[in-house]
Amino acid sequence: MPAGSFTCFENALDGSMTEMSDDTRTPSQTRDRLLHAAETLVVRDGVVALSVRRIAAEAGVNSALIRYYFGDTDGLLRELAHRNAVLIRDARTRLLDALDKRTAPDLVASIDALVLPLWTPAAMSSRHRAIIVLDEIFSRADESLHKAIWAEFAQGVQRVSQALARALGTSDMTALAWRIRFVTAAALDIPPRAPRSGEAPLSSLYGNETADERLDQFRLFAQQALGRL
């Protein structure tokens, strides 16, 4: 496409949305705007609420841009899933690589390699967690997307399992796999995952329930769940 042609195309699509027709916007910025909008809707309302029109309205752009960049909402979701999966994968890989350098098995560090990546901020908004976005997408994705997401995690999960088995001194990989599965599932919030505007906390029992407090409590839970086999 000749230089400058893309900007003309995008501005023509944006039509009357003059406030969104900034000539300085790059293709990358427009893609990110659409991905951010989709991620917000996925966490707030679920994948079932997604549509070309709703994503475009949330992003403040013409709906034709979704087809131009991603083909359809499935293509957009595939890229959104990939971006979030890679963040979790890379966070776990860093922890496991550091763990491999230790001279002796370390149970707490092994559990952290499982747990801490589950608190990785989402790809497009640090207000959400990547695992929440992925869970919403995964629950309604087709088989090919299931495989693509799992391919990003398979090696890391295997390495975590091996590290935990060494630290626990167990060879019962089936029992360990079940506990890893339950701990991972417990990291997912109960829908709706994002509070509506003005919505009060579900219960005062949890206090202020800050992100750091939630993580600290979850680490303790995981250590109790996995600390003895």
N, C-alpha and C positions, 0 to 999 in steps of 0.2 A: 504494500500500500504506500503511495507517495507520501513524503513528509507533509504533515499538516492535515492529511485526509482524514485521519482518525478523529481528530478534534472536531472537524466539520460534521462527521458522521454522528458523533456523540451529541453534539449540540443540537443537531436536527432532531434526534430522537427525544431529547429532553423537552423540546417544544416550548410550552409556556412556563416550564420550571426554570425561569431565568436565574433564580438564586443558586441553582445546582449546575448551571452551564458555565462553570469557571474554565476559561481557556488553559489555565495552568494545571488542571487535573490530568494526571497521566493514566494510561490504561491500567497500570498496577494499582493506582489509588481507587479507580472505579471498581475493579475486581474486589479489592479489600472492603470497599463500602458495601458491596452486595453480600460478601461473606459475613461481614459483621452483622448486617441486618438479619441474615438467615440464622446465624448463631443465636442472636437475641431472641428470635421467635421460637427456635427449637427449645431453648431453656425455659422460656416464659410460658409457652403455650403448647409445646410438643410438636413433633414432626407432622402429625395429622393436620395441624393448622397451617402448614406451609402451602403457599400457592405463589405463582408468578406475580400476581397482583399484590399480595400482601408483602412479599419481599421487596418489591419495587417501591411500595408506599413507605415501608420502614426505612429504606435506603434513601428515599427522596429522588429517585431517578426513574426514567421511562422503563417500562417492563421489557421492551425489546432488547435492552442491554443484557438481560439475563440470558436470552437465547444467543445473543452475539458472543458472549464470553464463555458460556457453559453449556449451551445447547438446550438445556431444560433444567428443571429443579433437581432431577436426579444427578446430573452432572455437577451442579453446584454442591449438592450434599456430599458427593464423592470427594470433591476437593476439600471441603470442610472437614470431613472425617479424616482424610489423609493428614491434613495439617495438625489436627489435634492428636492423632495417633503417634505421629513422629515426635511430638513434644514429650509425650509420656515415655516412649521408647528410649529417647536420648537421655532423659533424666534418669531412667533406670540403668541404662548402660554406664553412665558416669559413676553411679553408686556401686555397681557391681565391679567395675574396673578398679575402683579404689579398694573394694573388699578383697579382690584377688591379690592385692599387694601385701595383705596382712599375713603374718607368719602362722597364725592360729585361727581356727573358726571363731566367729564372733556372732552370737545369736542376735543381739540387739541391732547390730549393723545389717545383718541379713534380713531381719524383719523390716528395718527402715528401707531397704532396697525394694521391698514389696509395697510398703505403705506410702512413703513420701512421694513417689511419682503420681500417686492417685490424687495428690493435692496440687498438681501442676496447674497453673492458670491456663484457661482456654486460649486458643490461638488468636482470637479476635478481640477478646475482652477479658481483662484480669479480674473482673467481677465474678466470673464463673470459673468452674473447673473443667479441664479438658475431658475428664472421665465422664462427667455428667452429659456433656454434648455427645460424646461417643455412645453412651448408653441409649440416649434417645434415638440416635440415628440407627444404631445396631439393632434395636428392637423391632424396627420396621423396614430394614434394608433387605435387598434380595441376596441370594446366595453368593453371587460374585463379589458384592461389597463386604459380606461377612468374611469371605476368604481374604480379601485385601486388607481388612482391618486386623484380622488375626495374624496375618503374615508379619505385621509390624511388631507384634507382641510375643510370638511363639518362642523365639530364642531367649528373650529376657525372662519369660516365665520359667523356662527350663533351667536357666542359670540360677534364678532365685530358689527354685525347688531344690537344686543340688546344694546350694549354699546353706539352706535351712536344714537339709538332711544331715549335712556334715556337722553343723553346730548342735543339732539335737541328738546326734549319734543314732539315727534311725534308718532303717532300710524299708520301712513301710511307706512306700511312695503313694499308695492309694489313699491311706488315711491322711497323709500330708496334703495331697492334692485337694481333698474335700475341704480341709481347713483353710487352705489358700483361697479356694472358691468362695467359702462363706465370708472370710475376712474381706475379700474384694467386693463382694455384694453388699456388705455392710457399709462400705464407703459411699454408696449411692444414697442420695437424699430421697425422701418420699415426695413424689410429685404433689403440687407444683414445686419445681426446684427454685424458682425465683419469686420473691414476695411481690404482690401487687402493690401499687402505690397506696400508701396509707394503711397497709395491712398490719395488724398488731402481731407480735410474736405468738407462736402457737402455745407456749407455756412459759410461765415465770420460773418453772423448776430449773431450767437450764441457765438462769442468770442472763448475762448479756450475750452469751453464746458467740463470742468473737471467733474469727477464722482460726486464730492461733490456739484458742482454748479447745475448739473442736478437734484440731489436729492433735494436740497433746492428749486429749481424752481418747481419741481413736488409737493412738500409738500404744497407750496403756492397755486398751482392749485387745489389740493385736498381739501384744506381748503375752497377755494372759491366755489368749486363744491358741497361740502357737508355741508357747514356752514349755509345754510338756506334752509328750506324745507317747 
